[in-house]
C-alpha cells in the first residue's frame, strides 16, 4: 500500500497517510494533533490550509467546505485524503495546552446494556486494554457488518480507563441504534471501538465557577467532567443542569442528587419543559437564566442538540459570561439509513 507524507507547518509533526485514509485519522494515530470535533465533515473544526500538494475532498459537504474555500486550498482533515505529499496548516490552535492521546483501535465486551430513560440506553464496555482520554472526549463504536463508526461520549471519568460508559439515544432508522444497539446487541457481545476523539474537555484546574448544561444524552460527557473535576478538585463551584421534556427523559437523578449531598460545591438541577412537577419547569436555558442574574467571571460547558447549544450561548452572553469561557459539544445524529 502506498503512502503520502504530511507535514504540519510550524510543528515537528510529520506522518504517513495510506491510500484512502483521511488526514485526521492518520495524524491522530501518529500522535500529531489537528483540532477536530465531529469527525464527520459537519462542523468544520478540522479545517486546514493545504500549503503544498493536493487532496481529494471526497464527500466533504458544500455547507462545511464551500467552493470558494476549496479554491483557496482549504480542506477538511476528517474527510480529505492526500493525492501527493503535503504541507498543511490547521486553522485552529495546534498547541492548546491540553494532553493529546493517540487515536487507537480497541476491542471490548459489553457488560451492561440497560434502559435508563425514554429511548435511552446505558452501554458499558470492558476494554481489552486501557484507553487514556480526557474528560469530555468521545469514541466511535464500529457498527458490525458496515464498518462505519458512530460517536458516543464517555460518561466515566478518565481515571477509569478499562471500563467505558456510554449513553445512547435511539434515532429512528439509525444504523447504530435501531439497527444494532436497540436491536441485536447483547451483554457478552464483543465490539470494536476507536478513540479517543474530540476537543471538548475539562483538564486543568480553573478559578472560574462552572455552569454545565446538558440536553438529553448530552449529560454523558458532563458526567465524566463532573466526576473528574470533583475527584481532582479542579473547579471551585459547579452547577449541573439537565434538561428533558418529561420525567421519562431524565436519568441518573439519584446519582447526581447523592453526589450533590456529598459535595457542598456541586449543585444539580434537572428541568422539564413539557411537564409539571416539583422541580424546575421550563426550557433548561431559561431555568439557568432565572437562577443567575450575572454569569460574569464564570465558565460554561454545554452539550446537547444544536438548538439547545445556541439558546444556551445566547442566554449566557446576556448574563455577561465571556464567550471565550463557553465550551460546547453539539450532538448531531448521523443520517438515517433506509431499510431494504
N, C-alpha and C positions, 0 to 999 in steps of 0.2 A: 504494500500500500504506500502510495507516495504521500509526502507531507510538504507543507509550506512553513517557512519560518516567519514568525510575527514578533516584532519588537514594539514595545510601548515607549514612546518618546518621553524623555525626562526621567526614566527609571532604568534600573538594571535588568528589568524583566524582559525575557525573550523566551518563546516557547514554540513548539511544533504543533501544527494543526493538520489532522488527517483529512483526506478527501471526504467531503460531505459533513464534516464536523463543524458546528458553529464556533466562531471565535471565542465566545464567552465560555463555552463548555471546556475548551482546551485550556484557556487561561486559568480558570478556577482550579482545574485539576493539576495544573503546574504550579499552583500557589501564587500566580500573578493576579493582582486584584484589578477588576474592572467594575465600577459601580453598576448595580443592577437591582431590579425589584421583581418584576413578574416572570421573566424568562420566556414569555410567550409572544413578545412583539407588540404588546398593547400599551405599555407605559412610557417607553422612550428613555428610561433611566440609563440604559446601557449604550446610549448613542455615542459614537466616536467618529473622529475625523480620520479618513484614510489619507495619509500624507505621501505614501509611496506604495504603488501596486494597485491591484484591482480585486474586487469582490463580486460574488454572486449574491444578490439581495434575497434570493429565494422568495418565501411567502411574506416578506415584510409588508405590513399593511400600509396603504397610502395615507391613512389618517394619522399614523405614527411617524412615518418617514415619507414626506412629500416628494413630489418630482423635483422641486427646486432644491431640496436638501440632498437628494441623490446626485443632482447635477453639481452640487457643491462638495461632492465626495464625502458626505456623511453616510453612516451605516449603523444598523442595529447589531450590536455584538452577539445578541442572543439568537439572531436569525442568519446573519451573513456568513458565508464560507469563503475562504481565500481562493483566488484563481492564480495567485503568484505569491512570492514573499511580500510581506507588508511591513510598513511602519505606520503605527496608528497612535492617536492621541485621544483618550476619553474626554468627553465634555464635562464630566463630573470630577470631583476631587478623588484622586487615586490614594493619597495618604490622608485618611480621616482619623487616624489615631485609634482605630478600633482593631482588635485582633481579627485576623482573617484566617479561617480554617479551610484547608484544601477541600475541594469537591471530590467525593469518592462514591463508589457504588457499594451498597450494603445488602445483606440478606438478613431476614428476621422471621420470627414466628409470632403469629397472632396469639396473645394470651388473654385478651379481653375484647369483647365486641358487645356493647350494651346500648340500649335506647335510653337516652338521658333527657330528651325533650322532644317536642313535636318535630318529626322528620330529622332528628339529630342523633348521631351515634358517637359513643366514645370508642375509639380504636386504640388499643395498647399493644405495642410490638416489642418483643425482646430481640435485640440485635445479636448477631454472632460475635461482633466486636464493638468496642466503644466508638461513639461518634462525638467529637468535640464540636461545640456550636455556641453561639451567643444567644442569650435570652431574647426571644422575639423572632428568631430565624425560622425557616421552614424547610421541608423536604419535598421531594417529588416521589409519590408512590406510583410504581410502574404497573399499568393495567395489564393483566395476563392476556396473552394472545394478540395484543395490539402494539405493545412496545412503546406506548406513549405514557407520559407522566402527568399526574395531576398534583397540584400544590396544596399542602396542608401544613399549618404551623405547628410546631411543637408546643404543647401545653405544660410540659415538665420543665424544671429548671436545668441549666447546663451542668449542674453537679450530678445529675442522673444521666450518664452517657450511654448506658446499655439498654434501658427501658424507656421507650418513647411513647408519649400520649398524644393522640390527635382527636380533634372534634370535627366530625364530618356532617355537613348539612346536605340533605338529599336534594339533588337537582333533577326535576322530571326529565327523563330521557337522557340523563347524564351517563356518559360512558363508564365513569368510575363509580358512580353512586347507584343508579338504577341497574346498571349493567354488571355490578360487581359487589361493592361494599354492602348495599342493601338487598342483595340478591343471593349470590352464591358463597361469598366469603364466610369462613367459619373459624372458630377458635382451633388452633393447631395448624392452620394453613401456613405455608411458607410464602413470603412475599419479597419482592425486590424494591429497594429504595435507593435514592441518590440524594446527597446533601452534604453539608448544609448550604442553603441558599438565602439570598436576601440581605438587605442592609437596615431593616427595621430592628432596632435593638436598644437595650439599656445595659451598658457595660461598666461605665465609670461612675464613681461617686459624684453626686451633684449637690449643689447648695439649694436649688430651687425645689419647693414642693411640687408634686406631680399630680395632674388630673388624668386618669385613664378612662377612656370611653370606648366601650365595645358594643357592637351590634351583632346579634346572633352568635355565630361561631367565631366572630372577631374577638370573643373572650379568650380564645386559646392562647395566642401569643402574650396577651396581657396577664394571664395566669402564670405563664413562665416568668414574665418580668416581675410580677408581684412577689412570687416566691423567691426569686433570685435576689431582688432588692432587699427583702426582709432578712434573708439569710446573711447577706453581706453588709447590711446597714448602709445602703447606697443612697437612699432618699430620706430627707428629714420628715416628710409627711406625704402620704399617698391617699388619693380619693379614687376609688374604683366605681364606675357607673356601668351597668349592663342593661341594655335596652331590648325589649321584646314587645310584641303586640298583646299577648296574653300570658297568664301564668304557665301555660303549657310550653311557652318558648324559653322560660328560664331554667337554668340548671346550675348545679354546684352552689346553690344558695346556702345550704348548710355549711359547706366547706368554707366559703368566704365569711359567713356570719361568725363561725368559730374562730377564723383567722383574725377577724376584727376584734373579737373579745380577748384574744391573746396579745395583740399588739395595739397599744393606745394610739400610735401614729399611723395606723391603717384604718381606712373607713370604706365601707361597702354600701352602695345604694342602687339596688335594681329599680327599674322603672318600666311601667306598662303604658303603652299608648292607646290601646283599644279596649281596656278592661278596667273596671273599678275594683280597687282592693285596698288593703290597709297600708300599702306602701306608696311610693311616688307614682304619680299618674301624669301622662303626657309624653311627648317625644323626649327621648333621653337628653338631647341637646338643650331643650327648653328647661328641663329639670336642672341641668348644670347651671344655666344662666340664672335661674331662680335662686340657686344656692350661693352664688358668688357675685357680689357687687363689683368686684375688681379681681382680675386674674394677673395683674401686673406682678412681675417677679416670680411667676410660676411657669411650669412646663406642662406639656400635654403629650400623651401617647394615644393615638386614635387608630382603631382597627374595625373594619366592617364594610358594608356596601358603599359605593361611591357617593350616593345621595346623603348618607349619614355623615361621611367624612366632610363633604362640602359644607353641610349645615354646621357641623362642629367647628370647623375652621372659622367660618364667619362669626359664629357666636363667641368664640374665644377672643377673636380680634376685637369685637365690640367691647369685650371686657378687658381690653388693653394688654392681652398676652402678646409677647414679642413673637412674630412669625418664625424667627429662627429657632424658637423653642417649642414649636409644634411639629411633632414627628408623626408620620402616618403610614398606614399599610392598607391599601384598598383590596377588598375581596371581590373579584370579578369572576363569575362562573365561566368555565370553558363552554364553547358552543355545544349544543345538544347534538347527539348522534342519532340519526334516524335508524329505526329498527327495520330489518328486512321483512 
